[in-house]
Every structure is written in C-alpha cells, then in structure tokens.
Amino acid sequence: MEYYHKNLAGEKWNNLSFFEQMANIGSEIERTIKWKDKKIEYSRLAFERALELLDFTIADAKNKTKLKELLRTREALADHFFFNNEYNSTDEIWQKYFFAFTWAVRINL
C-alpha cells in the first residue's frame, strides 16, 4: 500500500497522543476546506491524507475505547466532503470539532 504519510505509518504515529493524532487530522481537514473552492485537486488530496491519518488512528490499539466515535467521524467526514451530506454537517462544524483537539494539544492535555 502506498502511503501519503510514509514517515508516520506505524510506530511513529502510535507514539502520538490521541489529541495530537486528532489535531493532525484536523490540519488536513482545514486544508480540505481551504482548497475546496479554489483547487479541487488540492482539496481532494488533503481529504485523502486526512482519511489516511484517521485510519492510522483507528488502527492504533490505544484508541480502541474511542473506536465508535472514530468510525462515526470517518463516516460523517466522507458524507460531508465526498457524498450527499446526509448528516447536514458544515465546514464550520468540522473546524470547531477539530479545533478542540488542537487546543487540548496546545495546553498539554
């Protein structure tokens, strides 16, 4: 399998805290939103990278108690950015969701 984040696949990613993992996913979602009305290809690639990081997070054994939330997050992200947005989410909702993780990292939770 070809990875976008070759240097993060496996142990390096798993050494990050859950909050750090989610904040990194949020960075890719921010890029997805930033580029979606400017360069659709950049937006698509950022979204693919976000899904890859989310898959790494789902596979990380320390996150098994958060699996339900992670899988629902993945489903809702795909629905919003790639399908029909049946959950009626917005870019702002996703920005607020991921900002909480970035804030937690900044205050060292």
N, CA, C and O atoms as a Tinker XYZ file with bonds, in Angstrom:
   436  protein
     1  N      0.836000   -1.185000    0.000000    73     2
     2  CA     0.000000    0.000000    0.000000    64     1     3
     3  C      0.878000    1.244000    0.000000    63     2     4     5
     4  O      1.877000    1.312000    0.717000    81     3
     5  N      0.506000    2.202000   -0.789000    73     3     6
     6  CA     1.229000    3.467000   -0.871000    64     5     7
     7  C      0.633000    4.450000    0.141000    63     6     8     9
     8  O     -0.579000    4.662000    0.176000    81     7
     9  N      1.499000    5.043000    0.959000    73     7    10
    10  CA     1.060000    5.995000    1.973000    64     9    11
    11  C      1.442000    7.410000    1.582000    63    10    12    13
    12  O      2.480000    7.637000    0.960000    81    11
    13  N      0.591000    8.360000    1.952000    73    11    14
    14  CA     0.942000    9.771000    1.834000    64    13    15
    15  C      1.913000   10.137000    2.945000    63    14    16    17
    16  O      2.882000   10.864000    2.721000    81    15
    17  N      1.649000    9.632000    4.138000    73    15    18
    18  CA     2.442000    9.945000    5.322000    64    17    19
    19  C      3.353000    8.765000    5.650000    63    18    20    21
    20  O      3.205000    8.126000    6.691000    81    19
    21  N      4.279000    8.489000    4.767000    73    19    22
    22  CA     5.176000    7.343000    4.942000    64    21    23
    23  C      5.924000    7.397000    6.268000    63    22    24    25
    24  O      6.114000    6.369000    6.917000    81    23
    25  N      6.347000    8.588000    6.671000    73    23    26
    26  CA     7.130000    8.728000    7.895000    64    25    27
    27  C      6.280000    8.574000    9.157000    63    26    28    29
    28  O      6.827000    8.445000   10.253000    81    27
    29  N      4.954000    8.584000    9.021000    73    27    30
    30  CA     4.090000    8.448000   10.186000    64    29    31
    31  C      3.449000    7.069000   10.302000    63    30    32    33
    32  O      2.898000    6.731000   11.350000    81    31
    33  N      3.513000    6.281000    9.249000    73    31    34
    34  CA     2.881000    4.963000    9.279000    64    33    35
    35  C      3.501000    4.114000   10.378000    63    34    36    37
    36  O      4.722000    3.999000   10.482000    81    35
    37  N      2.647000    3.527000   11.186000    73    35    38
    38  CA     3.127000    2.610000   12.209000    64    37    39
    39  C      3.484000    3.265000   13.516000    63    38    40    41
    40  O      2.735000    4.088000   14.044000    81    39
    41  N      4.647000    2.890000   14.039000    73    39    42
    42  CA     5.027000    3.241000   15.401000    64    41    43
    43  C      5.097000    4.746000   15.662000    63    42    44    45
    44  O      4.683000    5.204000   16.727000    81    43
    45  N      5.607000    5.506000   14.722000    73    43    46
    46  CA     5.736000    6.948000   14.955000    64    45    47
    47  C      4.367000    7.583000   15.210000    63    46    48    49
    48  O      4.221000    8.394000   16.125000    81    47
    49  N      3.382000    7.222000   14.417000    73    47    50
    50  CA     2.025000    7.746000   14.613000    64    49    51
    51  C      1.465000    7.279000   15.955000    63    50    52    53
    52  O      0.855000    8.059000   16.686000    81    51
    53  N      1.674000    6.020000   16.266000    73    51    54
    54  CA     1.141000    5.454000   17.505000    64    53    55
    55  C      1.771000    6.070000   18.750000    63    54    56    57
    56  O      1.189000    5.992000   19.833000    81    55
    57  N      2.941000    6.678000   18.620000    73    55    58
    58  CA     3.583000    7.338000   19.754000    64    57    59
    59  C      2.972000    8.701000   20.067000    63    58    60    61
    60  O      3.208000    9.260000   21.138000    81    59
    61  N      2.196000    9.227000   19.144000    73    59    62
    62  CA     1.499000   10.493000   19.392000    64    61    63
    63  C      0.308000   10.238000   20.298000    63    62    64    65
    64  O     -0.286000    9.160000   20.269000    81    63
    65  N     -0.038000   11.237000   21.103000    73    63    66
    66  CA    -1.240000   11.110000   21.934000    64    65    67
    67  C     -2.473000   11.145000   21.029000    63    66    68    69
    68  O     -2.400000   11.558000   19.871000    81    67
    69  N     -3.586000   10.711000   21.572000    73    67    70
    70  CA    -4.846000   10.753000   20.824000    64    69    71
    71  C     -5.151000   12.186000   20.380000    63    70    72    73
    72  O     -5.562000   12.411000   19.242000    81    71
    73  N     -4.949000   13.151000   21.277000    73    71    74
    74  CA    -5.213000   14.553000   20.932000    64    73    75
    75  C     -4.299000   15.020000   19.801000    63    74    76    77
    76  O     -4.746000   15.734000   18.903000    81    75
    77  N     -3.034000   14.628000   19.833000    73    75    78
    78  CA    -2.101000   15.006000   18.760000    64    77    79
    79  C     -2.522000   14.376000   17.441000    63    78    80    81
    80  O     -2.459000   15.023000   16.395000    81    79
    81  N     -2.946000   13.132000   17.481000    73    79    82
    82  CA    -3.405000   12.471000   16.266000    64    81    83
    83  C     -4.597000   13.215000   15.666000    63    82    84    85
    84  O     -4.630000   13.495000   14.468000    81    83
    85  N     -5.573000   13.529000   16.515000    73    83    86
    86  CA    -6.774000   14.208000   16.019000    64    85    87
    87  C     -6.469000   15.625000   15.538000    63    86    88    89
    88  O     -7.074000   16.087000   14.570000    81    87
    89  N     -5.551000   16.313000   16.191000    73    87    90
    90  CA    -5.161000   17.654000   15.748000    64    89    91
    91  C     -4.509000   17.592000   14.367000    63    90    92    93
    92  O     -4.741000   18.468000   13.534000    81    91
    93  N     -3.704000   16.572000   14.122000    73    91    94
    94  CA    -3.083000   16.411000   12.802000    64    93    95
    95  C     -4.128000   16.116000   11.735000    63    94    96    97
    96  O     -4.036000   16.626000   10.619000    81    95
    97  N     -5.111000   15.306000   12.068000    73    95    98
    98  CA    -6.209000   15.052000   11.129000    64    97    99
    99  C     -6.927000   16.369000   10.841000    63    98   100   101
   100  O     -7.272000   16.666000    9.698000    81    99
   101  N     -7.143000   17.144000   11.886000    73    99   102
   102  CA    -7.798000   18.441000   11.730000    64   101   103
   103  C     -7.048000   19.378000   10.799000    63   102   104   105
   104  O     -7.663000   20.151000   10.064000    81   103
   105  N     -5.729000   19.313000   10.824000    73   103   106
   106  CA    -4.928000   20.149000    9.907000    64   105   107
   107  C     -5.224000   19.804000    8.457000    63   106   108   109
   108  O     -5.328000   20.688000    7.607000    81   107
   109  N     -5.358000   18.518000    8.181000    73   107   110
   110  CA    -5.681000   18.107000    6.803000    64   109   111
   111  C     -7.115000   18.498000    6.441000    63   110   112   113
   112  O     -7.392000   18.852000    5.295000    81   111
   113  N     -8.016000   18.434000    7.405000    73   111   114
   114  CA    -9.398000   18.865000    7.139000    64   113   115
   115  C     -9.422000   20.368000    6.873000    63   114   116   117
   116  O    -10.155000   20.822000    5.995000    81   115
   117  N     -8.644000   21.135000    7.604000    73   115   118
   118  CA    -8.539000   22.578000    7.333000    64   117   119
   119  C     -8.065000   22.821000    5.900000    63   118   120   121
   120  O     -8.587000   23.696000    5.209000    81   119
   121  N     -7.085000   22.051000    5.463000    73   119   122
   122  CA    -6.594000   22.189000    4.080000    64   121   123
   123  C     -7.686000   21.796000    3.087000    63   122   124   125
   124  O     -7.842000   22.434000    2.046000    81   123
   125  N     -8.428000   20.761000    3.406000    73   123   126
   126  CA    -9.534000   20.328000    2.541000    64   125   127
   127  C    -10.520000   21.466000    2.348000    63   126   128   129
   128  O    -10.940000   21.753000    1.228000    81   127
   129  N    -10.884000   22.109000    3.443000    73   127   130
   130  CA   -11.843000   23.216000    3.397000    64   129   131
   131  C    -11.250000   24.414000    2.657000    63   130   132   133
   132  O    -11.921000   25.035000    1.833000    81   131
   133  N    -10.000000   24.732000    2.952000    73   131   134
   134  CA    -9.345000   25.891000    2.337000    64   133   135
   135  C     -9.319000   25.793000    0.808000    63   134   136   137
   136  O     -9.525000   26.786000    0.111000    81   135
   137  N     -9.065000   24.597000    0.301000    73   135   138
   138  CA    -8.865000   24.443000   -1.135000    64   137   139
   139  C    -10.117000   24.035000   -1.907000    63   138   140   141
   140  O    -10.085000   24.019000   -3.138000    81   139
   141  N    -11.203000   23.710000   -1.240000    73   139   142
   142  CA   -12.335000   23.119000   -1.960000    64   141   143
   143  C    -12.965000   24.046000   -2.999000    63   142   144   145
   144  O    -13.523000   23.566000   -3.985000    81   143
   145  N    -12.887000   25.346000   -2.800000    73   143   146
   146  CA   -13.447000   26.285000   -3.782000    64   145   147
   147  C    -12.383000   26.908000   -4.675000    63   146   148   149
   148  O    -12.700000   27.721000   -5.543000    81   147
   149  N    -11.104000   26.528000   -4.464000    73   147   150
   150  CA   -10.012000   27.115000   -5.238000    64   149   151
   151  C     -9.382000   26.100000   -6.178000    63   150   152   153
   152  O     -9.371000   26.285000   -7.395000    81   151
   153  N     -8.863000   25.035000   -5.605000    73   151   154
   154  CA    -8.232000   23.976000   -6.400000    64   153   155
   155  C     -8.749000   22.639000   -5.874000    63   154   156   157
   156  O     -8.266000   22.119000   -4.868000    81   155
   157  N     -9.733000   22.104000   -6.572000    73   155   158
   158  CA   -10.423000   20.899000   -6.118000    64   157   159
   159  C     -9.460000   19.722000   -5.936000    63   158   160   161
   160  O     -9.653000   18.901000   -5.040000    81   159
   161  N     -8.440000   19.635000   -6.766000    73   159   162
   162  CA    -7.474000   18.537000   -6.650000    64   161   163
   163  C     -6.698000   18.629000   -5.335000    63   162   164   165
   164  O     -6.466000   17.611000   -4.684000    81   163
   165  N     -6.302000   19.819000   -4.945000    73   163   166
   166  CA    -5.601000   20.002000   -3.667000    64   165   167
   167  C     -6.512000   19.604000   -2.507000    63   166   168   169
   168  O     -6.078000   18.977000   -1.541000    81   167
   169  N     -7.775000   19.983000   -2.626000    73   167   170
   170  CA    -8.750000   19.651000   -1.595000    64   169   171
   171  C     -8.929000   18.142000   -1.491000    63   170   172   173
   172  O     -8.950000   17.591000   -0.391000    81   171
   173  N     -9.057000   17.482000   -2.620000    73   171   174
   174  CA    -9.231000   16.030000   -2.635000    64   173   175
   175  C     -8.035000   15.326000   -2.012000    63   174   176   177
   176  O     -8.196000   14.393000   -1.225000    81   175
   177  N     -6.839000   15.771000   -2.365000    73   175   178
   178  CA    -5.633000   15.156000   -1.812000    64   177   179
   179  C     -5.534000   15.368000   -0.300000    63   178   180   181
   180  O     -5.137000   14.462000    0.433000    81   179
   181  N     -5.894000   16.559000    0.159000    73   179   182
   182  CA    -5.878000   16.825000    1.604000    64   181   183
   183  C     -6.881000   15.927000    2.314000    63   182   184   185
   184  O     -6.602000   15.420000    3.400000    81   183
   185  N     -8.039000   15.729000    1.709000    73   183   186
   186  CA    -9.044000   14.858000    2.313000    64   185   187
   187  C     -8.559000   13.405000    2.360000    63   186   188   189
   188  O     -8.775000   12.709000    3.352000    81   187
   189  N     -7.920000   12.960000    1.310000    73   187   190
   190  CA    -7.369000   11.605000    1.302000    64   189   191
   191  C     -6.310000   11.441000    2.397000    63   190   192   193
   192  O     -6.243000   10.401000    3.053000    81   191
   193  N     -5.492000   12.468000    2.585000    73   191   194
   194  CA    -4.485000   12.415000    3.658000    64   193   195
   195  C     -5.162000   12.386000    5.033000    63   194   196   197
   196  O     -4.711000   11.681000    5.936000    81   195
   197  N     -6.241000   13.150000    5.185000    73   195   198
   198  CA    -6.978000   13.149000    6.451000    64   197   199
   199  C     -7.543000   11.758000    6.735000    63   198   200   201
   200  O     -7.457000   11.270000    7.862000    81   199
   201  N     -8.117000   11.123000    5.722000    73   199   202
   202  CA    -8.652000    9.775000    5.914000    64   201   203
   203  C     -7.548000    8.786000    6.258000    63   202   204   205
   204  O     -7.748000    7.895000    7.083000    81   203
   205  N     -6.393000    8.936000    5.637000    73   203   206
   206  CA    -5.270000    8.052000    5.944000    64   205   207
   207  C     -4.872000    8.201000    7.414000    63   206   208   209
   208  O     -4.682000    7.203000    8.109000    81   207
   209  N     -4.747000    9.430000    7.882000    73   207   210
   210  CA    -4.394000    9.650000    9.283000    64   209   211
   211  C     -5.484000    9.139000   10.216000    63   210   212   213
   212  O     -5.190000    8.594000   11.280000    81   211
   213  N     -6.720000    9.310000    9.827000    73   211   214
   214  CA    -7.820000    8.789000   10.632000    64   213   215
   215  C     -7.767000    7.261000   10.678000    63   214   216   217
   216  O     -8.032000    6.662000   11.721000    81   215
   217  N     -7.430000    6.638000    9.570000    73   215   218
   218  CA    -7.280000    5.173000    9.555000    64   217   219
   219  C     -6.134000    4.725000   10.455000    63   218   220   221
   220  O     -6.248000    3.711000   11.143000    81   219
   221  N     -5.037000    5.468000   10.457000    73   219   222
   222  CA    -3.933000    5.162000   11.384000    64   221   223
   223  C     -4.423000    5.249000   12.830000    63   222   224   225
   224  O     -4.084000    4.408000   13.663000    81   223
   225  N     -5.216000    6.268000   13.112000    73   223   226
   226  CA    -5.733000    6.488000   14.465000    64   225   227
   227  C     -6.690000    5.366000   14.861000    63   226   228   229
   228  O     -6.656000    4.892000   15.996000    81   227
   229  N     -7.530000    4.948000   13.944000    73   227   230
   230  CA    -8.456000    3.845000   14.189000    64   229   231
   231  C     -7.691000    2.556000   14.469000    63   230   232   233
   232  O     -8.099000    1.764000   15.319000    81   231
   233  N     -6.594000    2.342000   13.767000    73   231   234
   234  CA    -5.805000    1.123000   13.925000    64   233   235
   235  C     -4.933000    1.122000   15.182000    63   234   236   237
   236  O     -4.442000    0.069000   15.589000    81   235
   237  N     -4.738000    2.271000   15.792000    73   235   238
   238  CA    -3.885000    2.390000   16.976000    64   237   239
   239  C     -4.585000    1.753000   18.175000    63   238   240   241
   240  O     -5.678000    2.175000   18.554000    81   239
   241  N     -3.963000    0.748000   18.766000    73   239   242
   242  CA    -4.567000   -0.030000   19.854000    64   241   243
   243  C     -4.971000    0.833000   21.050000    63   242   244   245
   244  O     -5.947000    0.517000   21.731000    81   243
   245  N     -4.242000    1.910000   21.314000    73   243   246
   246  CA    -4.580000    2.731000   22.489000    64   245   247
   247  C     -5.926000    3.440000   22.329000    63   246   248   249
   248  O     -6.495000    3.920000   23.309000    81   247
   249  N     -6.427000    3.505000   21.112000    73   247   250
   250  CA    -7.677000    4.213000   20.846000    64   249   251
   251  C     -8.892000    3.293000   20.761000    63   250   252   253
   252  O     -9.957000    3.722000   20.319000    81   251
   253  N     -8.749000    2.043000   21.175000    73   251   254
   254  CA    -9.844000    1.084000   21.000000    64   253   255
   255  C    -11.121000    1.497000   21.738000    63   254   256   257
   256  O    -12.218000    1.149000   21.300000    81   255
   257  N    -11.002000    2.231000   22.849000    73   255   258
   258  CA   -12.196000    2.677000   23.560000    64   257   259
   259  C    -12.895000    3.826000   22.838000    63   258   260   261
   260  O    -14.030000    4.169000   23.168000    81   259
   261  N    -12.225000    4.414000   21.864000    73   259   262
   262  CA   -12.777000    5.533000   21.096000    64   261   263
   263  C    -13.193000    5.105000   19.692000    63   262   264   265
   264  O    -13.515000    5.941000   18.848000    81   263
   265  N    -13.183000    3.814000   19.451000    73   263   266
   266  CA   -13.415000    3.298000   18.107000    64   265   267
   267  C    -14.762000    3.733000   17.531000    63   266   268   269
   268  O    -14.841000    4.097000   16.357000    81   267
   269  N    -15.812000    3.700000   18.335000    73   267   270
   270  CA   -17.136000    4.076000   17.850000    64   269   271
   271  C    -17.141000    5.528000   17.360000    63   270   272   273
   272  O    -17.655000    5.817000   16.280000    81   271
   273  N    -16.568000    6.438000   18.152000    73   271   274
   274  CA   -16.508000    7.843000   17.746000    64   273   275
   275  C    -15.658000    8.028000   16.491000    63   274   276   277
   276  O    -16.024000    8.779000   15.588000    81   275
   277  N    -14.519000    7.335000   16.444000    73   275   278
   278  CA   -13.625000    7.472000   15.295000    64   277   279
   279  C    -14.285000    6.985000   14.001000    63   278   280   281
   280  O    -14.158000    7.618000   12.953000    81   279
   281  N    -14.981000    5.871000   14.086000    73   279   282
   282  CA   -15.642000    5.339000   12.890000    64   281   283
   283  C    -16.798000    6.227000   12.446000    63   282   284   285
   284  O    -17.024000    6.411000   11.250000    81   283
   285  N    -17.526000    6.775000   13.410000    73   283   286
   286  CA   -18.603000    7.705000   13.049000    64   285   287
   287  C    -18.043000    8.999000   12.472000    63   286   288   289
   288  O    -18.617000    9.572000   11.545000    81   287
   289  N    -16.933000    9.453000   13.017000    73   287   290
   290  CA   -16.282000   10.648000   12.478000    64   289   291
   291  C    -15.869000   10.414000   11.037000    63   290   292   293
   292  O    -16.073000   11.272000   10.178000    81   291
   293  N    -15.288000    9.252000   10.773000    73   291   294
   294  CA   -14.871000    8.925000    9.400000    64   293   295
   295  C    -16.062000    8.909000    8.453000    63   294   296   297
   296  O    -16.009000    9.457000    7.352000    81   295
   297  N    -17.134000    8.271000    8.904000    73   295   298
   298  CA   -18.346000    8.190000    8.079000    64   297   299
   299  C    -18.917000    9.583000    7.797000    63   298   300   301
   300  O    -19.280000    9.891000    6.662000    81   299
   301  N    -18.992000   10.414000    8.824000    73   299   302
   302  CA   -19.564000   11.745000    8.663000    64   301   303
   303  C    -18.674000   12.647000    7.803000    63   302   304   305
   304  O    -19.177000   13.452000    7.020000    81   303
   305  N    -17.357000   12.514000    7.950000    73   303   306
   306  CA   -16.442000   13.286000    7.088000    64   305   307
   307  C    -16.624000   12.899000    5.626000    63   306   308   309
   308  O    -16.735000   13.764000    4.757000    81   307
   309  N    -16.655000   11.600000    5.361000    73   307   310
   310  CA   -16.845000   11.138000    3.979000    64   309   311
   311  C    -18.182000   11.631000    3.434000    63   310   312   313
   312  O    -18.273000   12.050000    2.280000    81   311
   313  N    -19.220000   11.579000    4.272000    73   311   314
   314  CA   -20.539000   12.058000    3.863000    64   313   315
   315  C    -20.490000   13.542000    3.502000    63   314   316   317
   316  O    -21.059000   13.961000    2.494000    81   315
   317  N    -19.812000   14.328000    4.325000    73   315   318
   318  CA   -19.764000   15.776000    4.100000    64   317   319
   319  C    -18.938000   16.157000    2.871000    63   318   320   321
   320  O    -19.377000   16.948000    2.036000    81   319
   321  N    -17.747000   15.589000    2.774000    73   319   322
   322  CA   -16.832000   16.041000    1.728000    64   321   323
   323  C    -16.925000   15.244000    0.424000    63   322   324   325
   324  O    -16.461000   15.712000   -0.616000    81   323
   325  N    -17.511000   14.060000    0.468000    73   323   326
   326  CA   -17.450000   13.219000   -0.716000    64   325   327
   327  C    -18.810000   12.749000   -1.219000    63   326   328   329
   328  O    -18.970000   12.453000   -2.403000    81   327
   329  N    -19.783000   12.680000   -0.324000    73   327   330
   330  CA   -21.087000   12.155000   -0.728000    64   329   331
   331  C    -22.170000   13.226000   -0.641000    63   330   332   333
   332  O    -21.917000   14.376000   -1.002000    81   331
   333  N    -23.361000   12.885000   -0.175000    73   331   334
   334  CA   -24.519000   13.781000   -0.258000    64   333   335
   335  C    -24.777000   14.619000    0.988000    63   334   336   337
   336  O    -25.789000   15.317000    1.048000    81   335
   337  N    -23.904000   14.574000    1.974000    73   335   338
   338  CA   -24.047000   15.327000    3.217000    64   337   339
   339  C    -25.400000   15.075000    3.875000    63   338   340   341
   340  O    -26.112000   16.008000    4.248000    81   339
   341  N    -25.734000   13.807000    4.008000    73   339   342
   342  CA   -26.997000   13.429000    4.644000    64   341   343
   343  C    -27.053000   13.827000    6.111000    63   342   344   345
   344  O    -28.139000   13.989000    6.666000    81   343
   345  N    -25.892000   13.987000    6.748000    73   343   346
   346  CA   -25.854000   14.399000    8.150000    64   345   347
   347  C    -25.938000   15.917000    8.302000    63   346   348   349
   348  O    -25.966000   16.435000    9.419000    81   347
   349  N    -25.977000   16.617000    7.185000    73   347   350
   350  CA   -26.085000   18.085000    7.178000    64   349   351
   351  C    -24.992000   18.776000    7.986000    63   350   352   353
   352  O    -25.256000   19.774000    8.658000    81   351
   353  N    -23.785000   18.263000    7.928000    73   351   354
   354  CA   -22.679000   18.924000    8.610000    64   353   355
   355  C    -22.191000   20.091000    7.752000    63   354   356   357
   356  O    -22.513000   20.200000    6.569000    81   355
   357  N    -21.405000   20.955000    8.388000    73   355   358
   358  CA   -20.876000   22.131000    7.691000    64   357   359
   359  C    -19.372000   22.194000    7.899000    63   358   360   361
   360  O    -18.821000   21.531000    8.778000    81   359
   361  N    -18.725000   22.996000    7.083000    73   359   362
   362  CA   -17.292000   23.219000    7.274000    64   361   363
   363  C    -17.028000   23.767000    8.668000    63   362   364   365
   364  O    -16.069000   23.358000    9.323000    81   363
   365  N    -17.863000   24.680000    9.123000    73   363   366
   366  CA   -17.687000   25.290000   10.441000    64   365   367
   367  C    -17.792000   24.253000   11.565000    63   366   368   369
   368  O    -17.028000   24.309000   12.529000    81   367
   369  N    -18.708000   23.333000   11.450000    73   367   370
   370  CA   -18.838000   22.278000   12.465000    64   369   371
   371  C    -17.553000   21.468000   12.547000    63   370   372   373
   372  O    -17.071000   21.160000   13.637000    81   371
   373  N    -16.998000   21.123000   11.381000    73   371   374
   374  CA   -15.760000   20.329000   11.375000    64   373   375
   375  C    -14.593000   21.127000   11.924000    63   374   376   377
   376  O    -13.741000   20.581000   12.625000    81   375
   377  N    -14.548000   22.413000   11.611000    73   375   378
   378  CA   -13.475000   23.249000   12.148000    64   377   379
   379  C    -13.556000   23.329000   13.671000    63   378   380   381
   380  O    -12.534000   23.250000   14.352000    81   379
   381  N    -14.747000   23.484000   14.199000    73   379   382
   382  CA   -14.923000   23.537000   15.652000    64   381   383
   383  C    -14.582000   22.197000   16.300000    63   382   384   385
   384  O    -13.949000   22.158000   17.355000    81   383
   385  N    -14.996000   21.108000   15.675000    73   383   386
   386  CA   -14.719000   19.777000   16.213000    64   385   387
   387  C    -13.218000   19.557000   16.354000    63   386   388   389
   388  O    -12.747000   19.157000   17.419000    81   387
   389  N    -12.476000   19.810000   15.305000    73   387   390
   390  CA   -11.040000   19.559000   15.343000    64   389   391
   391  C    -10.274000   20.616000   16.122000    63   390   392   393
   392  O     -9.196000   20.331000   16.643000    81   391
   393  N    -10.808000   21.834000   16.213000    73   391   394
   394  CA   -10.138000   22.865000   16.996000    64   393   395
   395  C    -10.003000   22.448000   18.454000    63   394   396   397
   396  O     -9.009000   22.772000   19.103000    81   395
   397  N    -10.985000   21.741000   18.966000    73   395   398
   398  CA   -10.929000   21.293000   20.368000    64   397   399
   399  C     -9.695000   20.421000   20.611000    63   398   400   401
   400  O     -9.075000   20.519000   21.670000    81   399
   401  N     -9.337000   19.587000   19.666000    73   399   402
   402  CA    -8.154000   18.740000   19.820000    64   401   403
   403  C     -6.872000   19.561000   19.719000    63   402   404   405
   404  O     -5.914000   19.326000   20.456000    81   403
   405  N     -6.863000   20.516000   18.809000    73   403   406
   406  CA    -5.694000   21.393000   18.680000    64   405   407
   407  C     -5.491000   22.181000   19.965000    63   406   408   409
   408  O     -4.362000   22.336000   20.430000    81   407
   409  N     -6.574000   22.677000   20.536000    73   407   410
   410  CA    -6.498000   23.429000   21.783000    64   409   411
   411  C     -5.960000   22.534000   22.904000    63   410   412   413
   412  O     -5.106000   22.951000   23.686000    81   411
   413  N     -6.463000   21.314000   22.971000    73   411   414
   414  CA    -6.011000   20.380000   24.015000    64   413   415
   415  C     -4.515000   20.122000   23.904000    63   414   416   417
   416  O     -3.832000   20.036000   24.925000    81   415
   417  N     -3.995000   19.999000   22.696000    73   415   418
   418  CA    -2.565000   19.787000   22.498000    64   417   419
   419  C     -1.794000   21.022000   22.965000    63   418   420   421
   420  O     -0.758000   20.905000   23.619000    81   419
   421  N     -2.302000   22.190000   22.629000    73   419   422
   422  CA    -1.615000   23.431000   22.991000    64   421   423
   423  C     -1.538000   23.648000   24.496000    63   422   424   425
   424  O     -0.578000   24.242000   24.988000    81   423
   425  N     -2.533000   23.177000   25.226000    73   423   426
   426  CA    -2.496000   23.344000   26.677000    64   425   427
   427  C     -2.000000   22.069000   27.369000    63   426   428   429
   428  O     -2.126000   21.915000   28.584000    81   427
   429  N     -1.440000   21.171000   26.572000    73   427   430
   430  CA    -0.784000   19.953000   27.060000    64   429   431
   431  C     -1.693000   18.999000   27.818000    63   430   432   433
   432  O     -1.325000   18.526000   28.894000    81   431
   433  N     -2.852000   18.711000   27.292000    73   431   434
   434  CA    -3.715000   17.701000   27.912000    64   433   435
   435  C     -3.284000   16.316000   27.523000    63   434   436
   436  O     -3.894000   15.336000   27.951000    81   435
